[in-house]
Amino acid sequence: MRQDEISPASGSRKNRKRVGRGDGSGHGTYCGRGVKGQKSRSGFSRKRGFEGGQLPLIKRLPRKRGFTNIFRTEYSLVNVEALNRFEAGSEVTPDRLVEAGVVKSLSRPIKILARGDLGHPLSVKANRFSAAARAKIEAAGGTVEEMGHAAESS
């Protein structure tokens, strides 16, 4: 077999449809778009979920859409395992967490979560604690102080 004898499998390569090249081509006049109507116009594009002007399914079923709670409090989350970088007996405050690079900024209140283990006692101050995180810190001999919301802490 030589390189010049190789050809693609039959049916795998197809010539593109060249429309608007005269009636003799079979794709002249209306160019395969039919006569009139929205889909025959240039620049036509149908939006996702569009149903021809009928009220779309997604708007007919409000329970499927959900909503965004504008009063939701977004927390900066810190796991208990991240507190191991502080030396035993030290006080961990939001400012210390930012200095250590655990939290990027104090723009959000801080919540301590329970993933990982704490190896030594620490005095931890934060806006919120999960119940399991509070238990782990106290089990390691540390103390927990809840500071309230961000407005109070900043």
N, C-alpha and C positions, 0 to 999 in steps of 0.2 A: 504494500500500500504506500502510495506517495502522497505528499502534502497537497498536491493539486487535485487529487482525486477525492479528498475529504469534503463532504457537504453536510449541512445540518439535516437533522431528521425531518422527514416530510411533515408539514403542518406546524412546525415549531417556529417558522419565520413567516410573518404576514405583512403584506404591504399596507401602509396606512391609507385610509379613505381620503382621497383628494376631492373635496367638494367645491362646487361653484366653478366648474371648468367647462361649462357648456352642456346643452341638452344631450349631445351625443355621448357624453361620458356616463349618463345614467344618474348623475348626481348634480344636475344643473338646476336652474330656476329656484326651487325652495331648499336645495342642498340637504335633503333628508330631514328637515325640521317640520314638515307638514305645513298647513296653511293657518296663519294667524295664531293668536293665543300667547300666553305668557312665556311658554317654553320656546317659542319661535324667535323671540326678541334677542338682540345682541346684549350681552352683559347680564343675562338672566342667571341668577343663582338663588336657589331655594335655601332658606335658613333651616337649621337643624330643628326638627320637631314641627315644622310648618305643615298645616293640614288644609291648605287651600282657602284659608279665611275662616274655616270652622274653628270653634274654640278648641285649642290643642288639648290633648289628653293631660299633659302636665299641668295645665291651668284648671282643668275640670276636677282634679283630685288634690285638693289643698293639703290633705294629710300626708301626701307624698313629698311635699316641698320642704317642710321643716321651716325653721326660722332662726335668726341670729339674735341671741340675747345681748342687747346693747349695754346691759348693766353688769355683764360677766367680769369677774376679776381674774386677770391673767397673772399667774405667779411665775417667778423664776424658781425652777425646781432644783433642789440640791439633795443628793442621796447621802445617807449616813456614812457610807464608805469613803466619800470625799472629805469627811471631817478628820480622817486619820492623819492627814498631813500636818495638823496642828499638834503642838507638843502637849503632853499630859498636863491636866490641871489648868490649862489656859482658857481664857474667855473668848468664845467665837461670836463675833457680832457681824451684822451685814457689812460694815466697813472692812473688817478683817477678811471676809469672804471675797470682796472685790480686790483687795490688795493681793490675796493669794491666787487670784485668777480663776476662782471657782465660779464666780458670777461676773458677768460682763459689766453691769451697771446697777444702780439702785433705783432705776426708773420703775421697776415692778416690785411688789412685795415678795418676800422670800418664803418658800415653803420647804420644810425638811421632810423628805420621804425615807422609807425604811430599807431600801436596797443595800445589801452588804452588811458588814459588821463593824462595830466600833471597838478598838482594842484597849482604849484607856479612857479615864474620866475627863469630861470637858464640861464647861459651863456654856451652854448654847443659847443665844438670843436670836429669835427670828419672828416673822409675822404669824406663821402658822406651822403646825407640826401634825403629821399623821399620827394616829394613835399608836401604830406599831413603831414609828420612829421615836416617839416619846418614850416608849417602853424600852427600846434598845439603848438609848442614851442613859436612862436612869439605871438600867441593869448593869451598865459599864461603870456605874458609880458617879455619873455626871448629873448636872442639873439642867432643867429646861425652863426658859422664860419666854412667854408669848408676848410680843410687843404690840399686838393689835394691827390695824390696817396701815397701808403705806402712807396715807395722809398724816397719820400720827407719828410715823417713824422718820419722815423726811423733813 
